[in-house]
Amino acid sequence: MIVLSLFDGMSCGQIALRDMGVTIEKYYASEVDKYAIQNTMLNFPDTVQLGDVRDIDARILGHIDLLIGGSPCQSFSFAGKRVGMSTTTNEKVVTLSRYLELKQGGFEFEGQSYLFWEYIRILHQVREQNPDVYFLLENVEMGKQWEEVINQAIGVRGIHINSALVSAQVRKRIYWTNIKTFQSTMFAPPDSAIPQPKDRGILLKHILEDEVPERYYLKDEVVQNLLAHRERNKEAGNGFGIKPRRGGEKMNALQVGGKSIYDLVVVENERFCKDGLQRQNLTESG
């Protein structure tokens, strides 16, 4: 199988395909984060890195069997300002043709979520070589207006899946794919026939280590700074910031090696303060 992965990150696509037993003949990747690229090349040294998605001409790559990617979600997310795919002058970009006009004209776009149109541009190019190419696109849950724009542009209705069903993480996402579809209504794009996964009942307490090294506990001063950071974001009109969770819950995101800003776990244990009173401690969720 020849794969083209856009917004490749640390190449989780290759991990998934490997775990499924799929033989990869060639894997093209588009990524700009140098650390993600380093991780990919360490684990999958045969990866062909293509650079910025905006500069790719997929027609020169030849036949592609599978196109995958998760375009930036920040401007769609309910935790952000939800401006969607817009220019800095607040023009909503709802078609590929309009995006290409604006791109050629040098217009600036708000945030990074507009890069969805690069996925669609490249999908069109890939279909010139292989009309039957399979595709998979992932993005965050979003307002119905933008979801419908994506449905129409990609030609299939997305399926909503929460990764909480199979992990300790609440991760509500939409997946668009033509791998398996059915037509539910005559005049709408086909629906995905991918079934919902079964709930495995996994909570934080099932995945966290019992013994947490001292260096992962946060000082009271750090906790106060994180709380202040959350208040500043609240005043700015978004929902970013510290959101502590307990072992009987699920986490919105688990970050390893992060900056201790967004996701913390409240751990009840037998540690004591200097005054001898038992306390709860905040630790990084990684």
N, C-alpha and C positions, 0 to 999 in steps of 0.2 A: 504493500500500500504506500502511495506517495501522499504525504500530508503537508498542508500549508497551515501554520498556526499563527494567527495574528494576535497581538497583545499577549505574547507567549508567556511572560513572567518567568518562573523557574521551570517551565516546560512540564506542567502537570498533565498536559495532554499526552506526552510520551509515557509518563508514569501510568496513566489509566490504560493506554493501549497496550503497554507491556504487561500489566496485570491481567488484561483480558486475553493475552496470548496472541495479539495481532502482530504479524511480522511487518516491520516498517522498512520499506526499500529506501526511502529518502524522506527526511523531515526538514522542511523549511520553516524558519521561525522569524517573526518580526517582533523585536523588543528593543527598547532604548535604555532601560535601566541597567547600568553596568554590573551591578551586583547580582541581579537576576540572571544576566547573561553568563557571568562567571560561574554561578551555580549550575546552570544548564550545561555549560561546556565541561564542567568537572564530571557530571553524572552521565552526560550524553555527548561525548566528544565529536561524534559524526554529524551533529546538528549543523545545518547550513544557515547561518545568521544573515538576514537580509536588511537589518536596520529599520529605520523609520517607516511606518506603514504608509505614510503620505507620499513616499518616494518610490513605492514598489510598482513595477509593471509586471503583473502576473503572467502576461502573455508570453514572456520570454522564458518562463519556467517550464512550459510544456504541459503535459497531462498531469492533473491533480485529481486524486481520488476522494480526498476529504479536506474540507475547509472548516477550521474551528477557530473560536476566539470568544473572548469576553471583553467587549469594548468598555471604556471608562464609564462609570455609573454615577459619579458625584452629582451631576446636574439633574439626574432623574430621581435620586434618592429622596425619600421622605425626610431623611435627617438633614438634607441640604435645602437649598433655596428653590429647587425644582424648576429651574428655568429651561430645562431640556436642551434641545439642539437649537441654539439661537446665536445670533451675532451679538457683538457688544453694543449694537444699536437697537437690540431687542426685536430683531426680525426672526420669527420662527422659521426654521428650515425644515420643510416637511417633504421634500422630494430630492432625489439624487441629482436631477438636472439642475435644480436651483442651487444645490450645494456646489456643484462643479462650476457654475457661473460665478458664485461668490469666491470660491477658491482661486479661480483664474484671475479674478479682479483684485485679489490681495486683501479681501475683507478679513477682519479678525473675528474670532468666534469666542463665545463665553464658555469658559471652562474647557473640558476635554471630551465631553460626551458626544459632541458633534462627530467624533471620529468613527461613530457607527456608520456614517456614510462612506468612509473609506472601506469598511468591511463590505458594504453593498457594491461599491465600485469594483473591488477586487473579485467579488463573487461573479459579477457580470463578465469580467475578463476571463476568469477560470472557465466559465460556461462556454466561452468561445472555443476552448480546446476540448472540453468535456461537458456536454449539456446535461449529463446524468450525475454530475458531481454531488456527493453528499455534503451537507453542511450542518454545523451546530453552532449556535450563538447563545451566549449567556449574558444576562444583565439582571439588575436589581428590580424588585417590584417597584412600579411607578404609577403615575396617574394614567387613567384610561385613555386620555388624549394621545399621549406619547406611545403608549403600548399599541394603539391602533395604527399610528404612523408606522411603527416597526412591522406590525403584522402585514400591512399593505406593501411595504417596501420589500420585505423578504419573501412574501408570498405564502406564508403559513402562520397560523395562530399559535402563540406560545403556550406552553404548559407551565403552570405554577407548581413548584416543588419546594418544600421546606426541608433543608438538610437536617433539621432537628429530628426527623424520622429515623435517620441512620447515624446520628452522631450526638455529641453533647453541645452542639452549636445551633442556635437559632439563626438560620440563614435563608430567608425567603427570596427565592430567585425565579426568574422566568427563563425558560429554555425554548428556543426556536430550532426546529430540525425537520428535515424532509426524510429522515431515515425510516420513519414509520408514521403514516398519516391516514386520516379518513376524512371524507367530506360530510359534514353535518348539515350544512345549509347550502343552497344552490349558488347564491351570489356572494358568499364570503370565502376568504381563503380557507384551505383545508386545516383541520385540527391535528395536533400531534396525538398519535396513538400510544405514546410512551406511558406505561402504567405508573401510578403512584407507588413508591416503595413502601414496604411494610414498616411499621413503627417498631424499632428495636428497644425502646425504653432506656436509652443511654443518657445518664446525667453526669454532671461534673464530678461527683464523688466516685464515679466508675472509672475515670481517666486520670485524676490527679494523683500524684505521688503522696504516700503517707508521711514521708520524712522530707521536709523542705529545708534546704540549707539556709543558714542565717542571712546570707547575702541577698536572698530574694524577698526578705521582709522589708517593708517600707517604714521609714522613720515618720513620726508624727508630723514633722515639718513638711515632708514631701506630700503626705496625705492632704494637709491643709492647702498646699499649693495646687494640688489636683482639683480639690473642691472649688477653689477660686477660679481655676481655668474653666471649669464647667459653668460657673456663673457668668463668666465673660462671654462664653459661647451662647448661653441662653439669652443674654442681653443683645447679642448680635443677630438673633433670630434663627439659630439652628440648634440641632439637638446633639452636637458633638460634645464629648467630655466623659469623665469618669462615671461608670455605671457598675458598681460592685455587685457581685453575685455570690450565692452560697452553694454549698455542695449538692443540695437537693434541687438545684435549678440548672438551667442551661445557659451558656454564654452566647452573646451576640457574635463575638469573634475571639479567637484565641491567638494571641500574638507572642511569638518567641523572639527575644532580642529587641523588643520594641522600646519605646520611651516611657513606658509606665503611665501613659496618658489616658487611654480609653477603657481598658478592660482589666478589672481587678477582681480577685476572689477574696471574700471574707472567710477566714479560716478560724474555727474554734478549736483551741488546743490547750495545753497545760503550760504555756509560757507565761511568765510573770513580769510585771513592771518592777521598777526599783523599789516601789513602796509596798511590794508584796501582794498587790491585788491582781487577780486574774483579769485578763483583757482579751479582746478579739484583735486579730492582726490582719492587715491587708497585705496580700502577697500578689506578685505578678502572676497572671494566669498562665504564662508559658510554662 
